């Protein structure tokens, strides 16, 4: 028998945390999608009015921790929404990467920040 992956274990912890608190009743698709957006805004807030380099962020332990906490919130809500909708996050990511490869072929997009509709 294969042991569960870290992702499966994490999903189980998230679902258990939710169930123990009787929060399933609040985890509608709309509420979870809104929560992802709210937490993403809080991630942006960690560097609002600044534009730190990677090196500057990594030198600032408090900022790195704040960014990490907000990323965790975004991912937790995203995984919870996948769980509610019975979506496989790995399949979703792999399919999106393949889709993006078609939208952004290397020969047209390398070194460019243009949207695929402008390539």
N, C-alpha and C positions, 0 to 999 in steps of 0.2 A: 504494500500500500504506500503510495506516494504521500509524503508529508506536505501540508499546505504551504504555499509560498508566503513570503512576507506580505505581499499585497493581500492575499486571502485572509491572513491573520489580522491585518490592519482593518480590512472591511468588517470582519467579524467583531473586532473591538469597537468600531464605530457603531455598528448595529446594536451590539450589546449595551453600550453606553446609552443609546437612544431609548432602547426598550426598557432599561432599568428605571429611566426617568419618565416613562410614559409620554414620550415626545413624538411618537409616530403620528399622533393626531394633529400635530403642527407641521409635519413634514410633507406638505402638499408640493406638487411640482412648482407652483408659483412661488411659494415661500422659500423653497430651496434655491430656485433660480435667483430670486431677489437676494438671498443671503450670500450667494456667490458674488453677485455684483457689489454688494455692500462691502464685503471683505476685500474684494479687489480694489475698491476705492480706498479702503483703509491701508492697503499695501502702497498705493500711490501717495497717500498722506505721509508715509514715513520719510519720503524724500521731497515732499512739496517745497517749492521755493529754492531747491538746491539741485545740483546736477553732479552728484559725486561719481568719480571713476570707480571701477571695480576695486582698485587698490585702496582708495579712500574708505570705501564701505568696509572692506576686510580689516582695515586698521581700527575701525570704530566698533568695538565689541557690542556696545549698546544698540547701535544702528543695525548691525548684522543680526542681532537677536530679534529686534523689532520686525525686520523684514522677514526673517524666518518664521516668526509667529504668525504673521499675516499670510504668508504663503501656505502655511499649515492649515489655516482656517479656510482658505480658498479650496485647497485640495480635499479637506475633510467634507465640506459641503458638496463638492463635485462628486466625490465617491459616494456620498449618501444619496445623491440624486441618481447616480447610476444604479445603486442598490434598489431604490424605490422603483425604478423603471426596468429593472432586470437587464441592464446594459453592461456589457463587458468592456471595461475601460481600456484594456490592452487592445482589443479588436478595434475600438473606436480610434485610438491613437494610430495604430498601424494603417487603418483605412484612410485616415486623414493625411498621413505622411504620403501615401501613394497618390492621393488626390492632389496634394500640393506639388508633388514631383511633376505631374502633368501640367499644372497651372504655371509652375515656375521652372521650366527647363533650364538646366545649367547654362547652356549656351546663350540664353536670353537674359537670365536673371543674375548671373554672377556679378557681384559688386554693385548691384542696383537695388534701391529700396522702392522701386516702382511697383504698384499693384499689378497683378497679372493682367488686368484689363488694359494696361498701358504698355505692356511689353511688346 
